[in-house]
Amino acid sequence: MTEQLYLEDSTVDAFEATVERTVSDDRVVLDRTHFYPEGGGQPADHGTISTEDGREWRVVDVQKHDGIHHYLEPGDGVADEELPAAGSTVTGELDWERRYSHMRYHTAQHLLSALLLNEYDAETTGNQVRAHKATLDCAYERFHDDELEHVEDRMNELVEQARPVDWYVLDRDTAEEELDPERTRLSLLPDSITEIRIVEIGGTDDGDEPFDRTACAGTHVENTEEIGEVTVTGRETKGSDEERITFELD
């Protein structure tokens, strides 16, 4: 099984790995990776994989199957049918601008989810991060203009407070006993998952209660200040008592 290095450190943009095997004619499985596979509303990372002899492939998709599959297209010095051989050492380089944008948007989504739950009792029902915008669906009848203005103002206050963002692992029994089920939504995870990765947005001072703690396997920035200015760009009704909010970051 591929070692998921991005779960420990989201700031690494290049790494070495060994090709475990090829799959079909367009993908490889590595023994370790910093490429994030699509999931949880966050798109897959893109970038390149290269070998020591100078051959290079473009990473155009990453999906989690039996291991993490890196979908490749030929790049410099590569024939169309060629893939890096099993057992070879490769260097992976992430499209950092794309990844960092996803990290900022994903962290902003956590802030927004907590804010909506705290102030509007609106539970998040879905989200989708993109490189230049994000959407969040929540259980709420309808947001009016003054509410959206308030949400935008509060989001920017939270960003400017430079709250720390941390992640760590708890065993499931401890997580279910100690954490707020409305925020962590552990009930959505299969019973087979016994260790839970928690992403926590802290208070402004040591000893403060966290602003948010939730189960998440995505990548995030280390401080809310990195998110930048938030602009709420619109809303739409997505069904009975469900709203979608769209926002962009500066």
C-alpha positions in Angstrom: 0.0 0.0 0.0 1.3 3.4 -0.9 2.6 5.5 2.0 0.6 8.7 2.0 3.2 11.3 2.8 0.9 14.2 2.3 -1.0 13.3 5.4 2.0 14.1 7.5 3.4 17.2 5.7 1.4 19.2 3.2 4.3 21.5 2.4 6.5 19.2 0.4 6.6 19.8 -3.4 9.2 17.2 -4.5 10.1 13.7 -3.3 11.8 10.5 -4.3 9.9 7.2 -4.5 10.2 3.7 -6.0 7.8 2.4 -8.7 6.0 -0.6 -7.2 4.1 -1.6 -10.3 2.5 -0.4 -13.5 -1.2 -0.6 -14.1 -2.7 -0.9 -17.6 -0.7 1.3 -19.9 -1.2 4.7 -18.4 -0.5 4.6 -14.6 1.9 3.6 -11.9 1.7 2.8 -8.2 4.6 4.2 -6.1 5.7 3.0 -2.7 5.3 6.5 -1.3 3.8 9.7 -2.6 3.1 13.4 -1.9 0.5 13.5 -4.7 -3.0 13.9 -3.2 -5.6 11.5 -4.7 -9.0 13.0 -5.5 -11.4 12.8 -2.6 -13.4 14.6 0.1 -14.2 17.4 -2.4 -10.5 18.1 -3.1 -9.2 17.5 -6.7 -6.2 15.4 -7.4 -2.7 16.9 -7.6 -1.0 17.3 -10.9 2.8 17.5 -11.7 5.5 15.4 -13.1 7.3 12.1 -12.4 10.9 11.7 -13.8 13.6 9.1 -13.9 17.4 9.5 -13.3 18.1 9.3 -17.1 16.0 12.4 -17.8 12.7 10.9 -18.9 9.6 12.7 -17.7 5.9 12.0 -17.5 3.0 14.4 -16.7 0.8 13.4 -13.7 -2.7 14.2 -15.0 -4.8 12.4 -12.3 -4.3 10.6 -9.0 -6.9 8.1 -7.7 -7.0 5.8 -4.7 -7.7 2.2 -5.6 -5.6 -0.8 -4.5 -2.8 1.7 -3.8 -2.6 5.2 -5.2 -2.7 5.2 -9.0 -0.8 8.0 -10.7 -2.1 8.5 -14.2 0.6 9.5 -16.6 1.0 11.1 -20.0 4.3 11.1 -21.9 6.6 14.1 -21.4 10.2 14.8 -22.4 12.1 11.9 -23.8 9.3 9.4 -23.5 7.6 7.2 -26.1 3.8 7.0 -26.1 3.7 3.5 -24.8 6.5 3.9 -22.2 6.0 3.9 -18.4 8.7 4.0 -15.7 9.7 0.4 -14.9 8.8 -1.3 -11.7 11.7 -1.0 -9.2 13.0 2.2 -10.7 13.6 5.3 -8.6 11.6 8.3 -9.6 11.3 12.0 -8.6 7.8 13.4 -8.2 7.3 17.1 -8.5 3.9 18.7 -7.7 2.3 21.6 -9.5 2.7 23.6 -6.4 0.5 26.6 -7.4 -2.4 24.2 -7.9 -1.8 22.3 -4.7 -1.3 25.4 -2.6 -4.6 26.8 -3.9 -6.4 23.7 -3.0 -4.9 23.9 0.5 -6.1 27.4 1.0 -9.6 26.7 -0.3 -9.9 23.5 1.7 -8.9 25.3 4.9 -11.3 28.1 4.1 -14.1 25.5 3.7 -13.4 24.2 7.2 -13.7 27.7 8.6 -17.0 28.3 6.7 -18.4 24.9 7.8 -17.8 25.7 11.4 -19.1 29.3 11.1 -22.3 28.2 9.5 -22.9 25.5 12.1 -22.1 27.9 15.0 -24.1 30.9 13.8 -26.9 29.4 11.6 -27.2 25.8 12.8 -26.5 24.9 9.1 -24.7 21.6 8.8 -22.5 21.1 5.8 -23.8 18.5 3.4 -21.2 18.7 0.6 -18.3 20.7 -0.7 -16.2 21.1 -3.8 -12.8 22.7 -4.0 -11.3 24.1 -7.2 -8.1 26.0 -8.0 -10.0 29.3 -8.3 -13.2 28.9 -6.4 -15.1 26.6 -4.0 -18.7 25.7 -3.2 -20.2 24.5 0.1 -23.7 23.0 0.4 -25.5 23.2 3.8 -28.8 22.5 5.4 -30.4 25.9 5.4 -33.6 27.3 4.0 -32.3 30.4 2.3 -29.5 32.9 2.8 -30.4 36.5 2.3 -28.0 39.3 1.2 -27.4 40.6 4.7 -26.5 37.1 6.0 -24.1 36.6 3.1 -22.4 39.9 3.9 -22.1 38.8 7.6 -20.7 35.5 6.6 -18.0 37.2 4.4 -17.1 39.6 7.2 -16.8 36.9 9.8 -14.7 34.7 7.5 -12.2 37.5 6.9 -12.1 38.2 10.7 -11.2 34.6 11.3 -8.6 34.7 8.6 -7.0 37.8 10.0 -6.9 36.3 13.5 -4.1 34.0 12.2 -5.5 30.9 13.9 -3.2 27.8 13.9 -4.2 24.8 11.8 -3.0 21.4 13.0 -3.7 17.8 12.2 -3.2 14.6 14.1 -4.5 11.0 14.4 -6.8 9.6 17.2 -8.1 6.1 17.6 -11.8 5.9 16.7 -13.0 5.1 20.2 -11.2 8.2 21.6 -12.5 10.4 18.8 -16.1 9.3 19.3 -15.8 9.8 23.1 -14.1 13.2 23.1 -15.2 15.0 20.0 -18.4 16.7 19.0 -20.2 14.3 16.5 -21.9 17.2 14.7 -18.5 18.7 13.8 -16.4 15.5 13.2 -19.2 13.6 11.4 -17.5 10.3 12.3 -20.8 8.5 11.6 -20.1 9.0 7.9 -16.9 6.9 8.0 -16.9 3.2 7.5 -16.6 1.1 10.6 -13.4 -0.4 9.2 -11.6 2.9 9.7 -10.2 2.7 13.3 -7.8 5.6 13.2 -9.2 9.0 12.5 -7.2 12.0 11.1 -8.4 15.1 12.8 -7.9 18.6 11.4 -8.2 21.3 14.1 -8.4 25.1 13.7 -7.4 26.5 17.1 -8.2 29.5 19.1 -6.4 32.8 19.1 -4.7 32.2 22.4 -3.2 29.1 24.1 -5.9 27.3 26.1 -8.7 28.5 23.9 -11.2 26.0 22.7 -10.7 25.1 19.0 -12.8 26.9 16.5 -13.2 23.6 14.6 -12.2 20.0 14.8 -13.3 17.6 12.2 -12.3 14.3 10.5 -10.5 15.0 7.2 -7.8 13.4 5.0 -7.2 16.5 2.9 -4.4 19.0 2.7 -4.5 22.4 4.5 -2.4 25.5 5.3 -0.8 25.8 8.7 -2.4 29.1 9.7 -5.7 30.8 8.6 -3.8 33.9 7.6 -2.5 32.0 4.6 -6.1 31.7 3.2 -6.1 35.4 2.2 -9.2 37.6 1.6 -12.5 35.7 1.2 -15.2 37.0 -1.1 -18.6 35.3 -1.1 -19.6 35.4 -4.8 -23.1 33.9 -4.7 -25.7 31.5 -3.5 -28.3 29.1 -5.0 -31.0 26.8 -3.8 -30.1 23.2 -4.2 -33.3 21.6 -3.1 -35.7 21.6 -0.1 -33.9 23.4 2.8 -30.5 23.2 1.1 -28.3 26.1 0.0 -25.0 26.3 -1.9 -22.6 29.1 -1.2 -19.8 29.9 -3.6 -16.7 31.8 -2.5 -13.3 32.9 -4.0 -10.0 33.8 -2.4 -7.8 36.7 -3.2 
